[in-house]
Amino acid sequence: MNLDDIKVNILVDGVDEATEKVEKLVKTLKEAKTLADELASMKFDIKFKD
């Protein structure tokens, strides 16, 4: 059986928009991780009132 290569050009609507949203999500997740790390490293002073 001989298989030939077939080239097909296609256009898929919405790929660019999806790519932009994924990039925005990645940026947001990185920012969220940074904030979570900052919160985790915070120290609190607890003082009791008389």
C-alpha positions in Angstrom: 0.0 0.0 0.0 1.5 3.3 -1.0 0.5 6.4 1.0 0.7 9.8 -0.6 1.1 13.1 1.2 -1.9 15.4 1.0 -1.5 19.1 2.0 -4.7 20.9 3.1 -5.0 24.5 4.0 -7.6 25.2 6.6 -8.9 28.2 8.5 -10.2 27.7 12.1 -12.2 30.6 13.5 -11.5 31.6 17.1 -7.9 30.3 17.4 -6.4 33.7 17.7 -8.9 34.8 20.4 -8.4 31.5 22.3 -4.6 32.0 22.2 -5.0 35.6 23.6 -7.2 34.3 26.4 -4.8 31.5 27.3 -1.9 34.1 27.4 -4.0 36.3 29.6 -4.9 33.4 31.9 -1.2 32.4 32.2 -0.3 36.0 33.2 -3.1 36.1 35.7 -2.1 32.7 37.2 1.5 34.0 37.5 0.3 37.1 39.3 -1.9 35.0 41.6 1.1 32.8 42.5 3.2 35.8 43.3 0.5 37.2 45.6 0.0 33.8 47.3 3.8 33.6 47.9 3.8 37.1 49.3 0.9 36.3 51.6 2.5 33.0 52.7 5.7 34.8 53.7 4.0 37.6 55.7 4.6 37.7 59.4 1.9 39.0 61.7 2.4 40.6 65.2 -0.4 39.7 67.5 -0.8 42.0 70.5 -3.3 41.6 73.3 -5.1 44.5 74.9 -5.4 44.8 78.6 
